[in-house]
Amino acid sequence: MTARWTLIGVLVPVLGLAALVGRAEYATRHAAKFTIPIQGFDPRDLLHGQYLNYQYRLRWVGPHTCGDPDHPDPVPHPTRGCCVCLTRSGADGFDPFARQMTCDSPGAGCEAIVRADTMVPPLRYFVPEDSAAGLEAALRNHDAAVEVNEAPGQGLAVGALLLDRRPWRDVVP
Amino acid sequence: MTERMFSVNRTGAMERWGPPGGPASGSAECRAVRAATIATWRAALRHHRAVLRSAMVSFDARLAAWVEAGLITAEQAGRIEAFEHRARDATPRIPASQSRPTFLYAIGGLGGLAIAVGLVSIVAANWDAITPATKIGLDLGLVAALGLAVWHWDRRGHELAREIGIVVLYGLVLASIALIGQVYQLGGEAHEALLTWSVLTAVIMTRSRSGFAASIWLFGLQATWLAWAVWLADTHHAEMLALGTIYWAPLLCVGVGRLPAVRRARPGLAAALASIGWFELLLCATLGTFAFYADTAREPWLDAWPAVAISVVLTVAVATGLLESLPQRVLLVSCGVLAHVPLFISPGDLELVAAGSFIGLWLLVAWTAHVARDHGQLSLATAMIGLRIIAIYFEVFGSLLDTGLGLVVGGLLTLGIVWVWARKRRQFEQEFAGTGVGVPGPRGVA
């Protein structure tokens, strides 16, 4: 009986972690994917410590109201229940259209609805120390973008960093 | 008959109860033998003095001391020593093949540690180059292998290995959740990760037997609790309600630690629950007494009342249903009162009330420890009271410190308290020794 409970005790975390991986894998595979162009948050200081500080260069459509016509704001406000509706502009999901809306709106026509607080700059992307100098130089000469997936809870999962639509490691030696 | 001249009383002292043997006492021969023997044993005593000074009292030196003090005769000392040597020689020796090669273990451990550090360094240096699938696959494999090892050690009865394995598995599961979050970047929150960790490891942590593993588990559970209280405060703007729920954790610890089933099945866990729970309750109550310094009565405490009501119900339930001694019950209720009431009513600047409630609380702790014959906690409680009295002096007569008289009186007060404290400690030690304390007994508040 004791050994059985110990077996259950060690199986639960193993199976639970496997379930977490499966859930994350499913969410990643079935989520809407986009590639959003980015630019440095501060062009004079692209890399800060171990991170690239960046902001999305979104292709806004519609008024910057976040669903509130009395308070127009070009930057989505992270604390007002503001979300961003993303819609593909092409088949590959590159440079999608972005429209401000309230998070509880129906979101008709949106392929992904993302909380604004996940898109408000500055955003950070981890850069290995040995590649930092090369990446900083490459960022000034190439168009940068990041692959993103819609994540559960109106989140945004950031994937690969691209330079000229290619993985950055293919560009930076 | 001469071998039964002495008995050992409960305090460990030798008592004489029969006639001495050996040569007729008072004869010249007796005096000569005795003088020569005493000289010999004195030499032995000198030889062992260094050991005695460092409290490493050897058996031979103790024999010499007893002879010198006239407790036993030199002849008896010689026979005792011979007996002990025979007994030691008769003890079966562990063959070299079966003995633990400590030196080899140490070298092996160092080698293993070097390999582990090297592997971690290699993984860290190439972290970015390792594919996500490889990271996740290796991690799940490691968790599965360790889990299998824990199950194996549990079946074979390797308790130390099982306990270490369970603790490592506990940490590894948390690291795995963090790794999954880092690889997939799905934007989970810390409180969700901690809850997942606590749920996934709940069963295996109940299989541990040691107090160490139990303590680690309890800290993990309380960290999870705290993370959710912060989430409640931030997300629902219910700071006061969240603050009120924090008191539940130590209360539950004390209550669960007193459950007969838990004490019977997992004494290590029960002890850890009681120790951590009481420590945190006392911490809450002690901090509560300092609320009298600030004006906290105007805070919106109404929001906290649902949580406080549950705390009251839990306190009454634990005090009446699970605690056995009156001092513990009074202390539990007092902790609840002092952890909450000062915050609700304090208009601020009540230094003497703060000090009085602090001293009252620690007097209760001292009473509880005294009834339970817990010398360590009694000393701690009296020390806290003494420090608080000194603090009161400096608070109330702080302006006098500018004068020499204030410093002199402050110094005298400090010396007086230390003197009283040292005296009471000795008194309690003698009292406890007289009642046979020294054997494990019921603990004060743990």
Interface residues (C-beta under 8 A of the other chain):
Chain A: T2 A3 W5 T6 L7 I8 G9 V10 L11 V12 P13 V14 G16 L17 A18 L20 V21 A24 E25 A27 T28 T118 P128 A151 P152 G153 G155 L156 A157 V158 G159
Chain B: D128 I136 D139 L140 V143 A144 G147 L148 V150 W151 D154 R155 L169 V173 S176 I177 I180 V183 Y184 Q185 L186 G187 T196 V199 L200 T201 A202 V203 I204 M205 T206 R207
